[in-house]
Amino acid sequence: MSDTPKPPSPPFQIQLDEEVALGQYANMAMVDHTDTEFTLDFLYVFPQQNRAKVHSRIITSPQHMKKLLLAMQENLARYEAKHGTILLREDDRRH
């Protein structure tokens, strides 16, 4: 018998409304935090204009933020293993 517990299956059904299922395109994200939560804003920056619109804001706990980060790292690694390394321009490397 293994001492490592298996993560439980979600005890709920996930609902995805049609409008949400269509998604929103974002070409910029901003991350902020307090001592108790992280805020992620997903924006669309209009080409050749000095303005951007927030399409979605997610507020989450530090624990969920870390889980999200790990899930994103894992999926990015899978993507690059299949499709090759994603190269960034020098100006894309700023935080």
N, C-alpha and C positions, 0 to 999 in steps of 0.2 A: 504494500500500500504506500502510495506516495504522500509525503508531507506537504507538497505544494498544492494548495487549493486551486481548483479550476475556477475561472471567472464565471459568475452566474449568467445565464441568459437573461436578457431584459424581461422583466415581468409585465411588459406592456407592448402594445402594437404602436408602431411609428406611423403617424399620419403625415402625409405630404400633400398639401393643397396644390392645385394646378398652378396657381400664380407663383408659388414658391418653387415648384418643380421647374419652371422655366428658367430660374436663376437670374442673376444680375452679373454683368461684366464689371470687373474692377481692375484698374491698372495701377492702383496705389493702395497701400494699407498703412494705417497709423496705429501704433500701440502705445497705450499709456497705462499706468498702474497707480494704485494706492497700496497701503499696507494690507488691505483685505480683498482687493479685486483687480482684475485686468479688464481694460476696455480696448476692443479692437474695432476700428472704423475702416470700412472698405469703401473706397472712393473711385469715382471716374473723373480723371483729369481730362478736360477738353483740349484737343490738339490745338496748339498755337494760340491758346487763350490763357489768361491768368486767373482761371477759376476751376474749381473742382466741386463735385456734388457727392455727399455721403449717401451711398445706397443702402448700407446696412451697418448697424452697430450691435456688437455682441459684448455683453458684460459677463464675466465668468470669474470663478474662484482661482486662486493660485494653483490649487491641486489640479483642477480641470485644465488650466493653461499648460501645465507641465505635461499632462497626458496628451493634449493637442499637439504640443511641440514634438513629443516623441513619435506620435502617429504621423505627423508631417515629415519628420526626418526619415522614418521607415519607408513611407510611400515615395518620397523623393529618391531614395536610394534604389528602390525597385524600378522606378521610372528610368533613372540613369543607367541601370544595369541592362535594361531592355532597349533604350533609345539613344544612349550615349550621354556624355557629360554635358550639362547645360552651362554654356559659357556666359559670363556676365561682362558687360562693358565696364571700364574703369569707373565711370560715374554711377553705375548701378551698385557699386560695392559699399556705398555709404550706408550708414545705419539709420 
